[in-house]
Amino acid sequence: MDSGWVKLHRKITDSRVFQNDGLFKVWIWCLCRASHKKEWVILKTGKGNIEVEVEPGQFVFGRNSASKNLRMPPSSIRNRMEKLKNIGNLDIKQDNQYSLITIINWHTYQVIENKEDRKEDKQRTGKGQAKDTYKNDKNDKNDIKHIVEFMNSILETEYKTTTAKTNQLIHARLNEGFTVENFKTVILKKHKEWRYNPDMVKFLRPETLFGVKFESYLNQHENNPEKEKLEKIQTAIEYLTEKEVERKSV
């Protein structure tokens, strides 16, 4: 979230937020913190790491970290965030361990592509296309780095982002149209399934996770232990009820 840019409309100078320096500073910080795509964020808590899914226009908020970044007292930040919520700029969903901030109408004014962009796309030269190829390669490298770092954080491993085989596997799946979020889903699914299985835990590695079975892993239905437990209890109750009816009818 520290790279890229956000759009600001000129009308922002006429808004209530602009009239208050402190409030405006917090609002701009929120816009810069918001995610531009759907992704999973790793948070460190007293009970270990947790994964939080954020949508475009959302970010995970903590008063203490915000206080350091904005150089404001936590109480001032809390009051200004509540003010932004009350005037309809954002929404705050609180949890025991974190708060999830949603920028209201994010998609309305953060759409990157417009008519001029499309017109320029049609007029690209060979030189421009070469630049796009370079940009795509750079994006792939960034995605690979993000995927490997996410995998290491979940599996508690130290795989390198520069390993040729790992790069080749991830690049192949990206070329097939799979997304970074698809990789995260596979990592989380197989980690949950294999981490306590001594015969399978050794397969929590790039060669297995990102290989030819990647798509089947992605579409694999997860087991629901709680649901299975409830079904077994229900079956047992029905069986005992049936036996009781039979006993009384004798």
C-alpha positions as CSV (number, residue, x, y, z in Angstrom):
1,M,0.0,0.0,0.0
2,D,3.0,2.3,0.0
3,S,3.3,2.4,-3.8
4,G,1.1,3.8,-6.5
5,W,-1.2,6.8,-6.4
6,V,-4.8,7.9,-5.7
7,K,-7.0,10.4,-7.4
8,L,-8.2,13.7,-5.8
9,H,-11.0,15.7,-7.3
10,R,-10.6,19.5,-7.4
11,K,-13.9,19.8,-5.6
12,I,-12.2,18.4,-2.5
13,T,-11.2,22.1,-1.7
14,D,-14.9,22.8,-1.3
15,S,-15.5,20.0,1.2
16,R,-16.0,20.2,4.9
17,V,-12.9,18.0,5.4
18,F,-10.7,20.5,3.6
19,Q,-11.6,23.3,6.0
20,N,-10.0,21.4,9.0
21,D,-6.2,20.9,8.6
22,G,-6.1,17.9,11.0
23,L,-9.1,16.2,9.6
24,F,-7.9,16.7,6.0
25,K,-4.5,15.2,6.9
26,V,-6.2,12.1,8.4
27,W,-8.5,11.8,5.4
28,I,-5.6,11.9,2.9
29,W,-3.8,9.3,5.0
30,C,-6.8,7.1,4.8
31,L,-7.0,7.4,1.0
32,C,-3.3,6.5,0.7
33,R,-3.7,3.5,3.1
34,A,-6.7,2.0,1.2
35,S,-6.0,-1.1,-0.8
36,H,-6.5,-0.8,-4.6
37,K,-7.3,-4.5,-5.0
38,K,-8.7,-7.5,-3.1
39,E,-6.0,-9.1,-0.9
40,W,-5.1,-10.8,2.4
41,V,-3.3,-8.8,5.1
42,I,-1.2,-10.6,7.8
43,L,-1.7,-9.1,11.3
44,K,0.4,-9.9,14.3
45,T,-1.7,-10.3,17.5
46,G,-1.1,-11.5,21.0
47,K,-2.5,-14.9,19.8
48,G,-0.2,-15.1,16.8
49,N,-0.7,-14.1,13.1
50,I,-4.1,-13.8,11.6
51,E,-5.2,-13.2,8.0
52,V,-7.7,-10.4,7.2
53,E,-9.3,-10.1,3.8
54,V,-9.6,-6.5,2.5
55,E,-11.5,-5.3,-0.5
56,P,-10.6,-2.3,-2.7
57,G,-11.0,0.8,-0.7
58,Q,-10.5,-0.9,2.6
59,F,-7.6,-1.1,5.1
60,V,-6.9,-2.4,8.5
61,F,-6.6,0.4,11.1
62,G,-4.8,0.6,14.4
63,R,-4.7,3.8,16.4
64,N,-1.1,3.3,17.7
65,S,0.4,2.8,14.3
66,A,-1.7,5.6,12.9
67,S,-0.4,7.9,15.7
68,K,3.2,7.2,14.7
69,N,2.5,7.8,11.0
70,L,0.5,11.0,11.5
71,R,2.3,12.3,14.6
72,M,-1.0,12.8,16.4
73,P,-2.2,11.6,19.8
74,P,-4.3,8.4,19.5
75,S,-7.3,10.2,21.0
76,S,-7.2,12.9,18.3
77,I,-7.0,10.3,15.6
78,R,-10.0,8.4,17.1
79,N,-12.1,11.6,17.2
80,R,-11.2,12.5,13.6
81,M,-11.9,9.0,12.3
82,E,-15.3,9.2,14.0
83,K,-15.9,12.6,12.4
84,L,-15.1,11.2,9.0
85,K,-17.5,8.4,9.7
86,N,-20.3,10.8,10.8
87,I,-20.0,13.0,7.7
88,G,-20.2,9.9,5.4
89,N,-16.6,9.6,4.2
90,L,-15.8,6.2,5.6
91,D,-17.2,3.3,7.6
92,I,-15.6,1.6,10.6
93,K,-16.1,-2.0,11.4
94,Q,-14.5,-2.9,14.8
95,D,-13.3,-6.3,15.9
96,N,-11.6,-7.4,19.2
97,Q,-8.2,-7.3,17.5
98,Y,-8.5,-4.7,14.7
99,S,-10.7,-2.2,12.9
100,L,-11.5,-2.4,9.2
101,I,-12.0,0.9,7.5
102,T,-14.0,1.2,4.3
103,I,-13.8,4.3,2.1
104,I,-17.3,5.2,1.0
105,N,-17.8,5.5,-2.8
106,W,-14.1,4.4,-3.3
107,H,-14.9,3.1,-6.9
108,T,-16.7,6.3,-7.8
109,Y,-13.6,8.5,-7.9
110,Q,-10.7,6.0,-8.0
111,V,-11.5,4.5,-11.5
112,I,-8.2,4.7,-13.3
113,E,-9.3,4.1,-16.9
114,N,-11.3,6.8,-18.8
115,K,-12.0,7.6,-22.5
116,E,-8.7,9.4,-23.0
117,D,-6.8,6.4,-21.6
118,R,-8.6,4.1,-24.1
119,K,-7.9,6.5,-26.9
120,E,-4.2,6.6,-26.1
121,D,-4.1,2.8,-25.9
122,K,-5.3,2.5,-29.5
123,Q,-2.5,4.9,-30.6
124,R,0.4,3.0,-28.9
125,T,3.5,2.6,-30.9
126,G,5.9,-0.4,-30.9
127,K,8.0,1.5,-28.4
128,G,5.0,1.9,-26.1
129,Q,4.2,-1.8,-26.4
130,A,7.8,-2.6,-25.4
131,K,7.4,-0.4,-22.4
132,D,4.2,-2.3,-21.5
133,T,6.1,-5.6,-21.8
134,Y,8.7,-4.3,-19.4
135,K,6.0,-3.1,-17.1
136,N,4.2,-6.5,-17.2
137,D,7.5,-8.3,-16.4
138,K,8.0,-5.9,-13.5
139,N,4.5,-6.5,-12.3
140,D,5.1,-10.3,-12.4
141,K,8.2,-9.9,-10.3
142,N,6.3,-7.9,-7.8
143,D,3.5,-10.5,-7.7
144,I,6.0,-13.4,-7.3
145,K,7.7,-11.5,-4.4
146,H,4.4,-10.9,-2.8
147,I,3.3,-14.6,-3.2
148,V,6.5,-16.0,-1.8
149,E,6.6,-13.7,1.2
150,F,2.9,-14.5,1.9
151,M,3.8,-18.3,1.7
152,N,6.7,-17.8,4.1
153,S,4.6,-15.9,6.6
154,I,1.9,-18.7,6.6
155,L,4.2,-21.8,6.4
156,E,7.0,-20.2,8.6
157,T,9.5,-21.0,5.9
158,E,12.3,-19.1,4.2
159,Y,11.9,-19.7,0.5
160,K,13.8,-17.1,-1.6
161,T,11.9,-14.9,-4.1
162,T,14.8,-15.3,-6.6
163,T,14.8,-19.1,-6.9
164,A,14.5,-20.0,-10.6
165,K,12.2,-23.0,-10.2
166,T,9.8,-21.1,-7.9
167,N,9.7,-18.1,-10.3
168,Q,9.0,-20.5,-13.2
169,L,6.1,-22.2,-11.5
170,I,4.4,-19.0,-10.3
171,H,5.0,-17.3,-13.7
172,A,3.4,-20.2,-15.5
173,R,0.3,-20.1,-13.3
174,L,0.0,-16.3,-13.7
175,N,0.2,-16.7,-17.5
176,E,-2.7,-19.1,-17.2
177,G,-4.8,-16.3,-15.8
178,F,-4.6,-17.2,-12.1
179,T,-4.3,-14.2,-9.7
180,V,-2.3,-13.5,-6.6
181,E,-5.5,-14.1,-4.5
182,N,-5.7,-17.6,-6.1
183,F,-2.2,-18.4,-4.8
184,K,-3.1,-17.2,-1.3
185,T,-6.2,-19.3,-1.3
186,V,-4.2,-22.5,-2.3
187,I,-1.6,-21.8,0.3
188,L,-4.1,-21.3,3.1
189,K,-6.2,-24.3,2.1
190,K,-3.3,-26.8,1.9
191,H,-1.7,-25.4,5.0
192,K,-4.9,-26.0,6.9
193,E,-5.2,-29.5,5.5
194,W,-1.6,-30.7,5.7
195,R,0.1,-28.8,8.6
196,Y,-0.7,-31.5,11.2
197,N,-0.3,-34.5,8.9
198,P,3.2,-35.9,9.2
199,D,3.0,-37.6,5.8
200,M,1.8,-34.5,4.0
201,V,3.4,-31.5,5.7
202,K,6.6,-32.1,3.6
203,F,4.6,-31.2,0.5
204,L,3.9,-27.6,1.8
205,R,6.5,-26.3,-0.8
206,P,6.4,-24.4,-4.1
207,E,7.0,-27.4,-6.2
208,T,3.8,-29.1,-4.9
209,L,1.5,-26.0,-4.2
210,F,2.2,-24.2,-7.5
211,G,2.6,-27.3,-9.8
212,V,0.2,-29.0,-12.2
213,K,-2.4,-29.6,-9.5
214,F,-2.7,-25.9,-8.7
215,E,-6.2,-25.6,-10.2
216,S,-7.6,-28.7,-8.5
217,Y,-6.2,-27.4,-5.2
218,L,-7.9,-24.0,-5.8
219,N,-11.3,-25.6,-6.5
220,Q,-11.0,-28.2,-3.7
221,H,-13.9,-28.0,-1.2
222,E,-12.7,-27.6,2.4
223,N,-13.8,-29.9,5.1
224,N,-16.0,-28.4,7.8
225,P,-15.3,-30.3,11.1
226,E,-18.0,-28.4,12.9
227,K,-20.6,-29.2,10.3
228,E,-19.6,-32.9,10.3
229,K,-19.7,-33.0,14.1
230,L,-23.3,-31.6,14.1
231,E,-24.4,-34.1,11.4
232,K,-23.0,-37.0,13.5
233,I,-24.8,-35.7,16.6
234,Q,-28.1,-35.3,14.6
235,T,-27.7,-38.9,13.2
236,A,-27.1,-40.2,16.7
237,I,-30.2,-38.4,18.1
238,E,-32.4,-39.7,15.3
239,Y,-31.0,-43.3,15.9
240,L,-31.7,-43.1,19.7
241,T,-35.1,-41.6,19.1
242,E,-36.0,-44.4,16.7
243,K,-34.8,-47.0,19.2
244,E,-36.8,-45.4,22.0
245,V,-40.0,-45.5,19.8
246,E,-39.3,-49.2,19.0
247,R,-38.9,-50.0,22.7
248,K,-42.1,-48.3,23.7
249,S,-44.1,-50.0,21.0
250,V,-43.0,-53.5,22.2
